[in-house]
Amino acid sequence: MNTYTTVQGDMWDSIAYTQLGDVAYTDKLMNLNPEYRDIFIFPAGIVLTLPDAVAVSAPDSATPPWKRVAG
């Protein structure tokens, strides 16, 4: 499992976008890190668990091609 260490000012959706390729993965990211759900703007140094690349790269069939994560 991969991790990401926050920098001051990170937010859930920006982390999902920069680390996973789409803000649609915000829920998965938050579900893997429930102890930080009350944080909206992160301080530096929080280590978050990222979803596995396999789970992230498999979009559902309802996702339009231009919004899918390149795999």
CHARMM internal coordinates of N, CA and C (Angstrom, degrees):
IC EDIT
DIST 1 N 1 CA 1.4465
DIST 1 CA 1 C 1.5272
ANGL 1 N 1 CA 1 C 108.31
DIST 1 C 2 N 1.3205
ANGL 1 CA 1 C 2 N 115.99
DIHE 1 N 1 CA 1 C 2 N 135.42
DIST 2 N 2 CA 1.4623
ANGL 1 C 2 N 2 CA 121.80
DIHE 1 CA 1 C 2 N 2 CA -179.84
DIST 2 CA 2 C 1.5169
ANGL 2 N 2 CA 2 C 110.47
DIHE 1 C 2 N 2 CA 2 C -87.39
DIST 2 C 3 N 1.3238
ANGL 2 CA 2 C 3 N 115.05
DIHE 2 N 2 CA 2 C 3 N 157.53
DIST 3 N 3 CA 1.4536
ANGL 2 C 3 N 3 CA 121.00
DIHE 2 CA 2 C 3 N 3 CA 177.25
DIST 3 CA 3 C 1.5214
ANGL 3 N 3 CA 3 C 109.85
DIHE 2 C 3 N 3 CA 3 C -128.62
DIST 3 C 4 N 1.3125
ANGL 3 CA 3 C 4 N 115.34
DIHE 3 N 3 CA 3 C 4 N 163.51
DIST 4 N 4 CA 1.4600
ANGL 3 C 4 N 4 CA 122.72
DIHE 3 CA 3 C 4 N 4 CA 175.82
DIST 4 CA 4 C 1.5170
ANGL 4 N 4 CA 4 C 107.07
DIHE 3 C 4 N 4 CA 4 C -137.92
DIST 4 C 5 N 1.3231
ANGL 4 CA 4 C 5 N 116.64
DIHE 4 N 4 CA 4 C 5 N 133.06
DIST 5 N 5 CA 1.4604
ANGL 4 C 5 N 5 CA 122.01
DIHE 4 CA 4 C 5 N 5 CA 177.06
DIST 5 CA 5 C 1.5239
ANGL 5 N 5 CA 5 C 108.28
DIHE 4 C 5 N 5 CA 5 C -101.01
DIST 5 C 6 N 1.3153
ANGL 5 CA 5 C 6 N 115.76
DIHE 5 N 5 CA 5 C 6 N 122.19
DIST 6 N 6 CA 1.4560
ANGL 5 C 6 N 6 CA 120.73
DIHE 5 CA 5 C 6 N 6 CA -174.50
DIST 6 CA 6 C 1.5201
ANGL 6 N 6 CA 6 C 112.69
DIHE 5 C 6 N 6 CA 6 C -67.74
DIST 6 C 7 N 1.3314
ANGL 6 CA 6 C 7 N 113.59
DIHE 6 N 6 CA 6 C 7 N 154.71
DIST 7 N 7 CA 1.4610
ANGL 6 C 7 N 7 CA 121.69
DIHE 6 CA 6 C 7 N 7 CA 169.41
DIST 7 CA 7 C 1.5249
ANGL 7 N 7 CA 7 C 106.39
DIHE 6 C 7 N 7 CA 7 C -114.31
DIST 7 C 8 N 1.3096
ANGL 7 CA 7 C 8 N 116.74
DIHE 7 N 7 CA 7 C 8 N 155.76
DIST 8 N 8 CA 1.4640
ANGL 7 C 8 N 8 CA 121.89
DIHE 7 CA 7 C 8 N 8 CA -178.98
DIST 8 CA 8 C 1.5267
ANGL 8 N 8 CA 8 C 110.02
DIHE 7 C 8 N 8 CA 8 C -51.66
DIST 8 C 9 N 1.3311
ANGL 8 CA 8 C 9 N 116.29
DIHE 8 N 8 CA 8 C 9 N 127.45
DIST 9 N 9 CA 1.4529
ANGL 8 C 9 N 9 CA 121.29
DIHE 8 CA 8 C 9 N 9 CA 176.77
DIST 9 CA 9 C 1.5171
ANGL 9 N 9 CA 9 C 115.20
DIHE 8 C 9 N 9 CA 9 C 97.61
DIST 9 C 10 N 1.3295
ANGL 9 CA 9 C 10 N 118.00
DIHE 9 N 9 CA 9 C 10 N -8.56
DIST 10 N 10 CA 1.4624
ANGL 9 C 10 N 10 CA 120.25
DIHE 9 CA 9 C 10 N 10 CA 176.19
DIST 10 CA 10 C 1.5191
ANGL 10 N 10 CA 10 C 110.13
DIHE 9 C 10 N 10 CA 10 C -59.02
DIST 10 C 11 N 1.3326
ANGL 10 CA 10 C 11 N 116.19
DIHE 10 N 10 CA 10 C 11 N 147.68
DIST 11 N 11 CA 1.4569
ANGL 10 C 11 N 11 CA 122.39
DIHE 10 CA 10 C 11 N 11 CA 173.48
DIST 11 CA 11 C 1.5237
ANGL 11 N 11 CA 11 C 107.43
DIHE 10 C 11 N 11 CA 11 C -129.59
DIST 11 C 12 N 1.3389
ANGL 11 CA 11 C 12 N 116.99
DIHE 11 N 11 CA 11 C 12 N 160.74
DIST 12 N 12 CA 1.4589
ANGL 11 C 12 N 12 CA 121.33
DIHE 11 CA 11 C 12 N 12 CA -176.30
DIST 12 CA 12 C 1.5262
ANGL 12 N 12 CA 12 C 111.77
DIHE 11 C 12 N 12 CA 12 C -52.13
DIST 12 C 13 N 1.3247
ANGL 12 CA 12 C 13 N 116.30
DIHE 12 N 12 CA 12 C 13 N -49.91
DIST 13 N 13 CA 1.4624
ANGL 12 C 13 N 13 CA 118.98
DIHE 12 CA 12 C 13 N 13 CA -175.41
DIST 13 CA 13 C 1.5224
ANGL 13 N 13 CA 13 C 112.52
DIHE 12 C 13 N 13 CA 13 C -68.39
DIST 13 C 14 N 1.3191
ANGL 13 CA 13 C 14 N 117.45
DIHE 13 N 13 CA 13 C 14 N -35.32
DIST 14 N 14 CA 1.4634
ANGL 13 C 14 N 14 CA 119.29
DIHE 13 CA 13 C 14 N 14 CA 178.96
DIST 14 CA 14 C 1.5260
ANGL 14 N 14 CA 14 C 111.04
DIHE 13 C 14 N 14 CA 14 C -69.31
DIST 14 C 15 N 1.3292
ANGL 14 CA 14 C 15 N 117.04
DIHE 14 N 14 CA 14 C 15 N -35.21
DIST 15 N 15 CA 1.4703
ANGL 14 C 15 N 15 CA 120.53
DIHE 14 CA 14 C 15 N 15 CA 176.69
DIST 15 CA 15 C 1.5298
ANGL 15 N 15 CA 15 C 109.56
DIHE 14 C 15 N 15 CA 15 C -67.04
DIST 15 C 16 N 1.3319
ANGL 15 CA 15 C 16 N 116.90
DIHE 15 N 15 CA 15 C 16 N -44.94
DIST 16 N 16 CA 1.4660
ANGL 15 C 16 N 16 CA 120.37
DIHE 15 CA 15 C 16 N 16 CA 178.12
DIST 16 CA 16 C 1.5209
ANGL 16 N 16 CA 16 C 110.46
DIHE 15 C 16 N 16 CA 16 C -58.37
DIST 16 C 17 N 1.3169
ANGL 16 CA 16 C 17 N 117.16
DIHE 16 N 16 CA 16 C 17 N -42.71
DIST 17 N 17 CA 1.4598
ANGL 16 C 17 N 17 CA 120.84
DIHE 16 CA 16 C 17 N 17 CA -178.62
DIST 17 CA 17 C 1.5253
ANGL 17 N 17 CA 17 C 112.34
DIHE 16 C 17 N 17 CA 17 C -67.72
DIST 17 C 18 N 1.3360
ANGL 17 CA 17 C 18 N 116.88
DIHE 17 N 17 CA 17 C 18 N -49.21
DIST 18 N 18 CA 1.4641
ANGL 17 C 18 N 18 CA 119.52
DIHE 17 CA 17 C 18 N 18 CA -175.62
DIST 18 CA 18 C 1.5240
ANGL 18 N 18 CA 18 C 113.11
DIHE 17 C 18 N 18 CA 18 C -73.71
DIST 18 C 19 N 1.3311
ANGL 18 CA 18 C 19 N 117.39
DIHE 18 N 18 CA 18 C 19 N -34.59
DIST 19 N 19 CA 1.4550
ANGL 18 C 19 N 19 CA 120.45
DIHE 18 CA 18 C 19 N 19 CA -175.76
DIST 19 CA 19 C 1.5276
ANGL 19 N 19 CA 19 C 113.92
DIHE 18 C 19 N 19 CA 19 C -93.99
DIST 19 C 20 N 1.3371
ANGL 19 CA 19 C 20 N 116.93
DIHE 19 N 19 CA 19 C 20 N -27.80
DIST 20 N 20 CA 1.4642
ANGL 19 C 20 N 20 CA 120.51
DIHE 19 CA 19 C 20 N 20 CA -174.33
DIST 20 CA 20 C 1.5257
ANGL 20 N 20 CA 20 C 112.98
DIHE 19 C 20 N 20 CA 20 C -118.99
DIST 20 C 21 N 1.3308
ANGL 20 CA 20 C 21 N 116.93
DIHE 20 N 20 CA 20 C 21 N -10.67
DIST 21 N 21 CA 1.4488
ANGL 20 C 21 N 21 CA 120.54
DIHE 20 CA 20 C 21 N 21 CA 173.89
DIST 21 CA 21 C 1.5113
ANGL 21 N 21 CA 21 C 116.86
DIHE 20 C 21 N 21 CA 21 C 95.71
DIST 21 C 22 N 1.3348
ANGL 21 CA 21 C 22 N 118.32
DIHE 21 N 21 CA 21 C 22 N -4.62
DIST 22 N 22 CA 1.4663
ANGL 21 C 22 N 22 CA 119.77
DIHE 21 CA 21 C 22 N 22 CA -178.02
DIST 22 CA 22 C 1.5255
ANGL 22 N 22 CA 22 C 109.22
DIHE 21 C 22 N 22 CA 22 C -163.89
DIST 22 C 23 N 1.3265
ANGL 22 CA 22 C 23 N 116.00
DIHE 22 N 22 CA 22 C 23 N 138.64
DIST 23 N 23 CA 1.4594
ANGL 22 C 23 N 23 CA 120.04
DIHE 22 CA 22 C 23 N 23 CA 177.82
DIST 23 CA 23 C 1.5267
ANGL 23 N 23 CA 23 C 111.72
DIHE 22 C 23 N 23 CA 23 C -67.13
DIST 23 C 24 N 1.3330
ANGL 23 CA 23 C 24 N 117.45
DIHE 23 N 23 CA 23 C 24 N -13.33
DIST 24 N 24 CA 1.4661
ANGL 23 C 24 N 24 CA 120.98
DIHE 23 CA 23 C 24 N 24 CA 178.21
DIST 24 CA 24 C 1.5255
ANGL 24 N 24 CA 24 C 112.15
DIHE 23 C 24 N 24 CA 24 C -62.87
DIST 24 C 25 N 1.3223
ANGL 24 CA 24 C 25 N 117.31
DIHE 24 N 24 CA 24 C 25 N -16.72
DIST 25 N 25 CA 1.4605
ANGL 24 C 25 N 25 CA 121.32
DIHE 24 CA 24 C 25 N 25 CA -179.56
DIST 25 CA 25 C 1.5262
ANGL 25 N 25 CA 25 C 112.86
DIHE 24 C 25 N 25 CA 25 C -91.44
DIST 25 C 26 N 1.3235
ANGL 25 CA 25 C 26 N 117.13
DIHE 25 N 25 CA 25 C 26 N 6.93
DIST 26 N 26 CA 1.4646
ANGL 25 C 26 N 26 CA 121.26
DIHE 25 CA 25 C 26 N 26 CA 179.97
DIST 26 CA 26 C 1.5255
ANGL 26 N 26 CA 26 C 111.62
DIHE 25 C 26 N 26 CA 26 C -57.62
DIST 26 C 27 N 1.3237
ANGL 26 CA 26 C 27 N 117.35
DIHE 26 N 26 CA 26 C 27 N -44.88
DIST 27 N 27 CA 1.4739
ANGL 26 C 27 N 27 CA 120.46
DIHE 26 CA 26 C 27 N 27 CA 179.97
DIST 27 CA 27 C 1.5199
ANGL 27 N 27 CA 27 C 111.96
DIHE 26 C 27 N 27 CA 27 C -61.24
DIST 27 C 28 N 1.3309
ANGL 27 CA 27 C 28 N 117.26
DIHE 27 N 27 CA 27 C 28 N -44.26
DIST 28 N 28 CA 1.4745
ANGL 27 C 28 N 28 CA 120.20
DIHE 27 CA 27 C 28 N 28 CA 178.83
DIST 28 CA 28 C 1.5226
ANGL 28 N 28 CA 28 C 110.15
DIHE 27 C 28 N 28 CA 28 C -61.48
DIST 28 C 29 N 1.3203
ANGL 28 CA 28 C 29 N 116.52
DIHE 28 N 28 CA 28 C 29 N -42.28
DIST 29 N 29 CA 1.4575
ANGL 28 C 29 N 29 CA 121.19
DIHE 28 CA 28 C 29 N 29 CA 179.64
DIST 29 CA 29 C 1.5286
ANGL 29 N 29 CA 29 C 110.92
DIHE 28 C 29 N 29 CA 29 C -62.69
DIST 29 C 30 N 1.3267
ANGL 29 CA 29 C 30 N 116.33
DIHE 29 N 29 CA 29 C 30 N -44.87
DIST 30 N 30 CA 1.4685
ANGL 29 C 30 N 30 CA 120.19
DIHE 29 CA 29 C 30 N 30 CA 179.46
DIST 30 CA 30 C 1.5286
ANGL 30 N 30 CA 30 C 111.45
DIHE 29 C 30 N 30 CA 30 C -66.63
DIST 30 C 31 N 1.3175
ANGL 30 CA 30 C 31 N 117.42
DIHE 30 N 30 CA 30 C 31 N -37.76
DIST 31 N 31 CA 1.4673
ANGL 30 C 31 N 31 CA 120.82
DIHE 30 CA 30 C 31 N 31 CA 179.33
DIST 31 CA 31 C 1.5257
ANGL 31 N 31 CA 31 C 112.35
DIHE 30 C 31 N 31 CA 31 C -65.73
DIST 31 C 32 N 1.3214
ANGL 31 CA 31 C 32 N 117.56
DIHE 31 N 31 CA 31 C 32 N -29.80
DIST 32 N 32 CA 1.4664
ANGL 31 C 32 N 32 CA 120.60
DIHE 31 CA 31 C 32 N 32 CA 177.52
DIST 32 CA 32 C 1.5295
ANGL 32 N 32 CA 32 C 112.69
DIHE 31 C 32 N 32 CA 32 C -79.64
DIST 32 C 33 N 1.3200
ANGL 32 CA 32 C 33 N 116.72
DIHE 32 N 32 CA 32 C 33 N -13.31
DIST 33 N 33 CA 1.4680
ANGL 32 C 33 N 33 CA 121.38
DIHE 32 CA 32 C 33 N 33 CA -176.57
DIST 33 CA 33 C 1.5275
ANGL 33 N 33 CA 33 C 111.25
DIHE 32 C 33 N 33 CA 33 C -132.67
DIST 33 C 34 N 1.3421
ANGL 33 CA 33 C 34 N 117.51
DIHE 33 N 33 CA 33 C 34 N 56.77
DIST 34 N 34 CA 1.4704
ANGL 33 C 34 N 34 CA 120.37
DIHE 33 CA 33 C 34 N 34 CA -173.31
DIST 34 CA 34 C 1.5253
ANGL 34 N 34 CA 34 C 114.12
DIHE 33 C 34 N 34 CA 34 C -62.49
DIST 34 C 35 N 1.3066
ANGL 34 CA 34 C 35 N 117.91
DIHE 34 N 34 CA 34 C 35 N -24.46
DIST 35 N 35 CA 1.4603
ANGL 34 C 35 N 35 CA 119.81
DIHE 34 CA 34 C 35 N 35 CA -178.28
DIST 35 CA 35 C 1.5332
ANGL 35 N 35 CA 35 C 112.34
DIHE 34 C 35 N 35 CA 35 C -68.59
DIST 35 C 36 N 1.3403
ANGL 35 CA 35 C 36 N 117.41
DIHE 35 N 35 CA 35 C 36 N -13.00
DIST 36 N 36 CA 1.4665
ANGL 35 C 36 N 36 CA 121.15
DIHE 35 CA 35 C 36 N 36 CA -179.63
DIST 36 CA 36 C 1.5287
ANGL 36 N 36 CA 36 C 113.09
DIHE 35 C 36 N 36 CA 36 C -111.78
DIST 36 C 37 N 1.3217
ANGL 36 CA 36 C 37 N 117.63
DIHE 36 N 36 CA 36 C 37 N 11.14
DIST 37 N 37 CA 1.4737
ANGL 36 C 37 N 37 CA 121.10
DIHE 36 CA 36 C 37 N 37 CA -175.97
DIST 37 CA 37 C 1.5257
ANGL 37 N 37 CA 37 C 114.17
DIHE 36 C 37 N 37 CA 37 C -59.45
DIST 37 C 38 N 1.3033
ANGL 37 CA 37 C 38 N 118.09
DIHE 37 N 37 CA 37 C 38 N -25.70
DIST 38 N 38 CA 1.4631
ANGL 37 C 38 N 38 CA 121.20
DIHE 37 CA 37 C 38 N 38 CA -178.94
DIST 38 CA 38 C 1.5277
ANGL 38 N 38 CA 38 C 113.00
DIHE 37 C 38 N 38 CA 38 C -81.33
DIST 38 C 39 N 1.3213
ANGL 38 CA 38 C 39 N 116.81
DIHE 38 N 38 CA 38 C 39 N -5.09
DIST 39 N 39 CA 1.4649
ANGL 38 C 39 N 39 CA 120.52
DIHE 38 CA 38 C 39 N 39 CA 179.71
DIST 39 CA 39 C 1.5270
ANGL 39 N 39 CA 39 C 108.59
DIHE 38 C 39 N 39 CA 39 C -91.67
DIST 39 C 40 N 1.3272
ANGL 39 CA 39 C 40 N 116.48
DIHE 39 N 39 CA 39 C 40 N 128.43
DIST 40 N 40 CA 1.4616
ANGL 39 C 40 N 40 CA 121.18
DIHE 39 CA 39 C 40 N 40 CA 177.70
DIST 40 CA 40 C 1.5229
ANGL 40 N 40 CA 40 C 110.88
DIHE 39 C 40 N 40 CA 40 C -102.46
DIST 40 C 41 N 1.3251
ANGL 40 CA 40 C 41 N 116.37
DIHE 40 N 40 CA 40 C 41 N -41.33
DIST 41 N 41 CA 1.4613
ANGL 40 C 41 N 41 CA 121.98
DIHE 40 CA 40 C 41 N 41 CA 175.34
DIST 41 CA 41 C 1.5224
ANGL 41 N 41 CA 41 C 106.92
DIHE 40 C 41 N 41 CA 41 C -121.01
DIST 41 C 42 N 1.3274
ANGL 41 CA 41 C 42 N 115.75
DIHE 41 N 41 CA 41 C 42 N 116.37
DIST 42 N 42 CA 1.4639
ANGL 41 C 42 N 42 CA 121.24
DIHE 41 CA 41 C 42 N 42 CA -173.17
DIST 42 CA 42 C 1.5207
ANGL 42 N 42 CA 42 C 113.03
DIHE 41 C 42 N 42 CA 42 C -77.81
DIST 42 C 43 N 1.3447
ANGL 42 CA 42 C 43 N 114.90
DIHE 42 N 42 CA 42 C 43 N 146.48
DIST 43 N 43 CA 1.4601
ANGL 42 C 43 N 43 CA 119.51
DIHE 42 CA 42 C 43 N 43 CA 165.72
DIST 43 CA 43 C 1.5326
ANGL 43 N 43 CA 43 C 107.55
DIHE 42 C 43 N 43 CA 43 C -81.79
DIST 43 C 44 N 1.2924
ANGL 43 CA 43 C 44 N 117.25
DIHE 43 N 43 CA 43 C 44 N 172.62
DIST 44 N 44 CA 1.4580
ANGL 43 C 44 N 44 CA 121.24
DIHE 43 CA 43 C 44 N 44 CA 176.71
DIST 44 CA 44 C 1.5263
ANGL 44 N 44 CA 44 C 110.23
DIHE 43 C 44 N 44 CA 44 C -73.36
DIST 44 C 45 N 1.3235
ANGL 44 CA 44 C 45 N 116.01
DIHE 44 N 44 CA 44 C 45 N 147.79
DIST 45 N 45 CA 1.4529
ANGL 44 C 45 N 45 CA 121.40
DIHE 44 CA 44 C 45 N 45 CA 169.91
DIST 45 CA 45 C 1.5133
ANGL 45 N 45 CA 45 C 117.86
DIHE 44 C 45 N 45 CA 45 C 95.20
DIST 45 C 46 N 1.3279
ANGL 45 CA 45 C 46 N 119.48
DIHE 45 N 45 CA 45 C 46 N 4.81
DIST 46 N 46 CA 1.4714
ANGL 45 C 46 N 46 CA 121.20
DIHE 45 CA 45 C 46 N 46 CA 176.78
DIST 46 CA 46 C 1.5274
ANGL 46 N 46 CA 46 C 107.63
DIHE 45 C 46 N 46 CA 46 C -84.20
DIST 46 C 47 N 1.3196
ANGL 46 CA 46 C 47 N 116.60
DIHE 46 N 46 CA 46 C 47 N 127.45
DIST 47 N 47 CA 1.4688
ANGL 46 C 47 N 47 CA 120.58
DIHE 46 CA 46 C 47 N 47 CA 179.33
DIST 47 CA 47 C 1.5245
ANGL 47 N 47 CA 47 C 108.59
DIHE 46 C 47 N 47 CA 47 C -95.37
DIST 47 C 48 N 1.3294
ANGL 47 CA 47 C 48 N 115.59
DIHE 47 N 47 CA 47 C 48 N 116.78
DIST 48 N 48 CA 1.4590
ANGL 47 C 48 N 48 CA 122.25
DIHE 47 CA 47 C 48 N 48 CA 179.88
DIST 48 CA 48 C 1.5193
ANGL 48 N 48 CA 48 C 110.46
DIHE 47 C 48 N 48 CA 48 C -106.27
DIST 48 C 49 N 1.3201
ANGL 48 CA 48 C 49 N 115.93
DIHE 48 N 48 CA 48 C 49 N 145.72
DIST 49 N 49 CA 1.4563
ANGL 48 C 49 N 49 CA 121.97
DIHE 48 CA 48 C 49 N 49 CA 174.31
DIST 49 CA 49 C 1.5216
ANGL 49 N 49 CA 49 C 108.24
DIHE 48 C 49 N 49 CA 49 C -85.87
DIST 49 C 50 N 1.3375
ANGL 49 CA 49 C 50 N 116.50
DIHE 49 N 49 CA 49 C 50 N 131.73
DIST 50 N 50 CA 1.4578
ANGL 49 C 50 N 50 CA 121.59
DIHE 49 CA 49 C 50 N 50 CA 178.56
DIST 50 CA 50 C 1.5211
ANGL 50 N 50 CA 50 C 109.51
DIHE 49 C 50 N 50 CA 50 C -99.74
DIST 50 C 51 N 1.3364
ANGL 50 CA 50 C 51 N 117.27
DIHE 50 N 50 CA 50 C 51 N 148.84
DIST 51 N 51 CA 1.4663
ANGL 50 C 51 N 51 CA 119.50
DIHE 50 CA 50 C 51 N 51 CA 175.54
DIST 51 CA 51 C 1.5267
ANGL 51 N 51 CA 51 C 110.33
DIHE 50 C 51 N 51 CA 51 C -62.04
DIST 51 C 52 N 1.3306
ANGL 51 CA 51 C 52 N 116.72
DIHE 51 N 51 CA 51 C 52 N 152.65
DIST 52 N 52 CA 1.4621
ANGL 51 C 52 N 52 CA 121.09
DIHE 51 CA 51 C 52 N 52 CA 176.81
DIST 52 CA 52 C 1.5164
ANGL 52 N 52 CA 52 C 110.33
DIHE 51 C 52 N 52 CA 52 C -59.80
DIST 52 C 53 N 1.3097
ANGL 52 CA 52 C 53 N 116.73
DIHE 52 N 52 CA 52 C 53 N 146.26
DIST 53 N 53 CA 1.4653
ANGL 52 C 53 N 53 CA 121.87
DIHE 52 CA 52 C 53 N 53 CA -179.90
DIST 53 CA 53 C 1.5200
ANGL 53 N 53 CA 53 C 111.44
DIHE 52 C 53 N 53 CA 53 C -60.29
DIST 53 C 54 N 1.3204
ANGL 53 CA 53 C 54 N 117.90
DIHE 53 N 53 CA 53 C 54 N -34.17
DIST 54 N 54 CA 1.4635
ANGL 53 C 54 N 54 CA 121.19
DIHE 53 CA 53 C 54 N 54 CA -179.68
DIST 54 CA 54 C 1.5226
ANGL 54 N 54 CA 54 C 110.03
DIHE 53 C 54 N 54 CA 54 C -62.70
DIST 54 C 55 N 1.3222
ANGL 54 CA 54 C 55 N 116.94
DIHE 54 N 54 CA 54 C 55 N -44.82
DIST 55 N 55 CA 1.4584
ANGL 54 C 55 N 55 CA 121.03
DIHE 54 CA 54 C 55 N 55 CA -179.30
DIST 55 CA 55 C 1.5233
ANGL 55 N 55 CA 55 C 110.80
DIHE 54 C 55 N 55 CA 55 C -68.24
DIST 55 C 56 N 1.3091
ANGL 55 CA 55 C 56 N 116.92
DIHE 55 N 55 CA 55 C 56 N -34.48
DIST 56 N 56 CA 1.4578
ANGL 55 C 56 N 56 CA 121.43
DIHE 55 CA 55 C 56 N 56 CA -177.69
DIST 56 CA 56 C 1.5190
ANGL 56 N 56 CA 56 C 111.53
DIHE 55 C 56 N 56 CA 56 C -74.89
DIST 56 C 57 N 1.3209
ANGL 56 CA 56 C 57 N 118.10
DIHE 56 N 56 CA 56 C 57 N -36.46
DIST 57 N 57 CA 1.4562
ANGL 56 C 57 N 57 CA 120.40
DIHE 56 CA 56 C 57 N 57 CA -173.45
DIST 57 CA 57 C 1.5177
ANGL 57 N 57 CA 57 C 113.57
DIHE 56 C 57 N 57 CA 57 C -82.94
DIST 57 C 58 N 1.3171
ANGL 57 CA 57 C 58 N 118.21
DIHE 57 N 57 CA 57 C 58 N 1.43
DIST 58 N 58 CA 1.4602
ANGL 57 C 58 N 58 CA 120.95
DIHE 57 CA 57 C 58 N 58 CA -178.72
DIST 58 CA 58 C 1.5299
ANGL 58 N 58 CA 58 C 110.08
DIHE 57 C 58 N 58 CA 58 C -106.15
DIST 58 C 59 N 1.3494
ANGL 58 CA 58 C 59 N 116.89
DIHE 58 N 58 CA 58 C 59 N 85.76
DIST 59 N 59 CA 1.4634
ANGL 58 C 59 N 59 CA 118.55
DIHE 58 CA 58 C 59 N 59 CA -179.55
DIST 59 CA 59 C 1.5169
ANGL 59 N 59 CA 59 C 111.22
DIHE 58 C 59 N 59 CA 59 C -71.65
DIST 59 C 60 N 1.3144
ANGL 59 CA 59 C 60 N 115.96
DIHE 59 N 59 CA 59 C 60 N 154.82
DIST 60 N 60 CA 1.4575
ANGL 59 C 60 N 60 CA 118.30
DIHE 59 CA 59 C 60 N 60 CA 176.50
DIST 60 CA 60 C 1.5267
ANGL 60 N 60 CA 60 C 109.04
DIHE 59 C 60 N 60 CA 60 C -77.38
DIST 60 C 61 N 1.3047
ANGL 60 CA 60 C 61 N 116.75
DIHE 60 N 60 CA 60 C 61 N 163.59
DIST 61 N 61 CA 1.4544
ANGL 60 C 61 N 61 CA 121.02
DIHE 60 CA 60 C 61 N 61 CA -174.57
DIST 61 CA 61 C 1.5317
ANGL 61 N 61 CA 61 C 112.78
DIHE 60 C 61 N 61 CA 61 C -67.61
DIST 61 C 62 N 1.3295
ANGL 61 CA 61 C 62 N 118.27
DIHE 61 N 61 CA 61 C 62 N -15.49
DIST 62 N 62 CA 1.4562
ANGL 61 C 62 N 62 CA 121.20
DIHE 61 CA 61 C 62 N 62 CA 179.82
DIST 62 CA 62 C 1.5281
ANGL 62 N 62 CA 62 C 112.33
DIHE 61 C 62 N 62 CA 62 C -82.97
DIST 62 C 63 N 1.3301
ANGL 62 CA 62 C 63 N 117.47
DIHE 62 N 62 CA 62 C 63 N -11.17
DIST 63 N 63 CA 1.4547
ANGL 62 C 63 N 63 CA 121.20
DIHE 62 CA 62 C 63 N 63 CA -179.81
DIST 63 CA 63 C 1.5247
ANGL 63 N 63 CA 63 C 109.77
DIHE 62 C 63 N 63 CA 63 C -77.39
DIST 63 C 64 N 1.3360
ANGL 63 CA 63 C 64 N 118.12
DIHE 63 N 63 CA 63 C 64 N 125.25
DIST 64 N 64 CA 1.4636
ANGL 63 C 64 N 64 CA 119.57
DIHE 63 CA 63 C 64 N 64 CA 178.89
DIST 64 CA 64 C 1.5219
ANGL 64 N 64 CA 64 C 110.29
DIHE 63 C 64 N 64 CA 64 C -63.86
DIST 64 C 65 N 1.3258
ANGL 64 CA 64 C 65 N 118.96
DIHE 64 N 64 CA 64 C 65 N 149.97
DIST 65 N 65 CA 1.4694
ANGL 64 C 65 N 65 CA 122.38
DIHE 64 CA 64 C 65 N 65 CA -176.74
DIST 65 CA 65 C 1.5113
ANGL 65 N 65 CA 65 C 114.06
DIHE 64 C 65 N 65 CA 65 C -54.18
DIST 65 C 66 N 1.3371
ANGL 65 CA 65 C 66 N 118.53
DIHE 65 N 65 CA 65 C 66 N -36.68
DIST 66 N 66 CA 1.4597
ANGL 65 C 66 N 66 CA 120.75
DIHE 65 CA 65 C 66 N 66 CA -176.93
DIST 66 CA 66 C 1.5313
ANGL 66 N 66 CA 66 C 112.96
DIHE 65 C 66 N 66 CA 66 C -74.30
DIST 66 C 67 N 1.3420
ANGL 66 CA 66 C 67 N 118.14
DIHE 66 N 66 CA 66 C 67 N -10.25
DIST 67 N 67 CA 1.4639
ANGL 66 C 67 N 67 CA 121.24
DIHE 66 CA 66 C 67 N 67 CA 178.44
DIST 67 CA 67 C 1.5238
ANGL 67 N 67 CA 67 C 112.08
DIHE 66 C 67 N 67 CA 67 C -105.88
DIST 67 C 68 N 1.3246
ANGL 67 CA 67 C 68 N 117.62
DIHE 67 N 67 CA 67 C 68 N -0.18
DIST 68 N 68 CA 1.4610
ANGL 67 C 68 N 68 CA 121.07
DIHE 67 CA 67 C 68 N 68 CA -179.44
DIST 68 CA 68 C 1.5140
ANGL 68 N 68 CA 68 C 111.04
DIHE 67 C 68 N 68 CA 68 C -78.43
DIST 68 C 69 N 1.3353
ANGL 68 CA 68 C 69 N 116.11
DIHE 68 N 68 CA 68 C 69 N 147.47
DIST 69 N 69 CA 1.4503
ANGL 68 C 69 N 69 CA 122.46
DIHE 68 CA 68 C 69 N 69 CA 177.04
DIST 69 CA 69 C 1.5101
ANGL 69 N 69 CA 69 C 108.52
DIHE 68 C 69 N 69 CA 69 C -76.22
DIST 69 C 70 N 1.3311
ANGL 69 CA 69 C 70 N 116.81
DIHE 69 N 69 CA 69 C 70 N 130.36
DIST 70 N 70 CA 1.4664
ANGL 69 C 70 N 70 CA 120.27
DIHE 69 CA 69 C 70 N 70 CA 177.94
DIST 70 CA 70 C 1.5200
ANGL 70 N 70 CA 70 C 109.14
DIHE 69 C 70 N 70 CA 70 C -65.73
DIST 70 C 71 N 1.3103
ANGL 70 CA 70 C 71 N 116.99
DIHE 70 N 70 CA 70 C 71 N 134.13
DIST 71 N 71 CA 1.4614
ANGL 70 C 71 N 71 CA 120.48
DIHE 70 CA 70 C 71 N 71 CA -175.26
DIST 71 CA 71 C 1.4163
ANGL 71 N 71 CA 71 C 116.02
DIHE 70 C 71 N 71 CA 71 C -116.67
END
COOR INIT
IC SEED 1 N 1 CA 1 C
IC BUILD
